[in-house]
Amino acid sequence: MPTAPAPTGVRRFLDTLYDGAAALAAEGGTCWSTLAVALLASRAPGYESGVAWAISLGHDADTNAAVAGALLGCRDGLAGIPDRW
């Protein structure tokens, strides 16, 4: 499914968040940090790389990866999820 490029302001906002993602993940346990990590993971080129990135941040990795996986699954569909998963 093709996606439209994000407007410049949105892209700049996401880039700023991405740079601070480890700090956001370190907060852990808040809906805002989980949502931020999941949204940033959705910038990954594929389902697996996005979920792996969310996990790599540590802290509340299971929750972050679950929400990131849900968003990436919506974006990429079932076909985007590796068969081995």
Secondary structure by P-SEA (a helix, b strand, c coil): cccccccaaaaaaaaaaaaaaaaaaaacccaaaaaaaaaaaaacccaaaaaaaaaaaccaaaaaaaaaaaaaaaacccccccccc
